[in-house]
Amino acid sequence: MSKILKDELIKLFTEEAASYVPAIRQNLQTLAAWGAATGALLELHRLFHTLKGAASQVQLTDISKGARFVENFLDGLLEEGRGLTPRQLDALEKTTDLLGELVASSGDSPAGDGNFHPRVVALFEDAEAEDRTPAAAETDLQAGERQEYFQSIRSIIPLLRELVACLQPEAPEFDGHNDA
């Protein structure tokens, strides 16, 4: 590919990528307001997928890899039916800021210094690390609540047996199992 053609393609990519930034921000605002808005996640996935492909076509590997990382992250959320945590939303917002700065500051080439992908990965790793600790504590709390709930249910079984015996003296002994 000639230098002039490549420069022209990179310029077109820069314009296209810059036009995606407001759409990405709008979808992030929707997610901030509504949490698990599947339509917004799907649209973000589409935008990052398109960025990945467009960057790859003009040989901007770093940007393509960063967009692929976000696309894969969004794939996981969509496949598992999960919404974003606040930290993940923050990582996406910071990724969008990086992308916006990259395409806005590059009059001649958005290639930057080749650290878009590693910076995106670091943002999401930090978000995941921060999310793990509270999630583990929450899981322990949920397990404790569940155990307390089951203990409460078990404690009323003898009372239910007595109630059945009083209401239907000829009823067979209730043992909590279904023999059918």
Secondary structure, 3 states (H helix, E strand, C coil): CCHHHHHHHHHHHHHHHHHHHHHHHHHHHHHHHHCCCHHHHHHHHHHHHHHHHHHHHCCCHHHHHHHHHHHHHHHHHHHHCCCCCHHHHHHHHHHHHHHHHHHHCCCCCCCCCCCHHHHHHHHHHHHHHHHHHHHHHHHHHHHHHHHHHHHHHHHHHHHHHHHHHHHCCCCCCCCCCCCC
